[in-house]
Amino acid sequence: MCSHNKFMPIACPHKVEQGAPFCIAEEPVDVPCGAFLYQRIEQPDQIPPPNENIIDIAILDMNHGWPNLGHDSIVHLIKDAACDILTILQSTGLSLRALSYDIRRTAIIPEKSGGRFRLYLGTGGPGHIDPHQNDGKYEGSQGIVENIAWEAPLFRLFDSIYADENSALLAVCHTFGVMCRWSGIARAVLRGPEEGGKSSGVLENILTPEGQQHPWFRHFAEMLPGKNRLRIMDSRLYDLILNGSLKNGATPIGFETVKIGGPQGKSVTMMEWVRDKGGIMPRIFAVNHHPEIIDRKRQLQILQRKFDHGEVTREWYEERLRLVT
């Protein structure tokens, strides 16, 4: 094994050969090691049967078909997780498989927790958090006309995850807002001119006292300026404003700052709903930014692939290119 840093040795021979700290396979289905599999779900007959030798992870794709970096970044992170435990997977004959469900356009929802899935990952996405508001005309709908059929069954899935202490839900951006709507803890408010409109770019969040004292996040806090300020990648039209008192153990972990270095703002950006059985690690947790978009080289690879394949316009490509460079 070799390593690109002192913390994580690289067991994947393909990474070693290419000298890259991440898998350079152009498409998820092209991974040469066999430890990672990927399936896109847009029709019911595309759902593969469970396999005792495959650990399935459900991706809740909330992008409504819009081009984005976040979904592919999450796929790559799962792929890298397979690389990190490659020797274990190979010695046991197991593989990780990401099943990506096109939630908002198809209303196909993954199975409830307790069966094939123990981990669910939610992506970002465009439009209003409340699908009833996405009529294609409202300013905050971003032109989306949405079928609301997915919302109720997705909320039932969230209920099942909450009730199952052996399952976890981690999410970003749009799914964060949907989870706030599901739990009733916060409401979405379109950012107006007084807030500077869309919040975009490398900005700042601030940990709450609960976040600083959290048995998991306090170790992260120790590495931060002032033990509470972190830089984040933001891209959102909506603030999530808490609805009074919180219930059932929900804990705000972070908020926006008014400006970098400024005071705490009103929009909650990091929320824990429940912890694991040991009371240490978040089991249901989400943020209103994009921690999945990491590693400049990987983002450039994803961007270039999307542009070369005609998935995005030059304008979209160049805007994201400026953001990651």
Secondary structure, 3 states (H helix, E strand, C coil): CEECCCCCEECCHHHHHHCCCCCCCCCHHHCCCCCEEEEEECCHHHCCCCCCCEEEEEEEECCCCCCCCHHHHHHHHHHHHHHHCHHHHHHHCCEEEEEEEEHHHHCCCCCCCCCCEEEEEECCCCCCCCHHHCECCCHHHCCCECCHHHHHHHHHHHHHHHHCCCCEEEEEHHHHHHHHHHHCCEEEEECCHHHCCCEEEEEEEEECHHHHHCCCHHHHHCCCHHHCEEEEEEEECEEEEECCCCCCCCEEEEEEECCCCCCEEEEEEEEEEEECCCCCCEEEEEECCCCCCCCHHHHHHHHHHHHHCCCCCHHHHHHHHHHHC
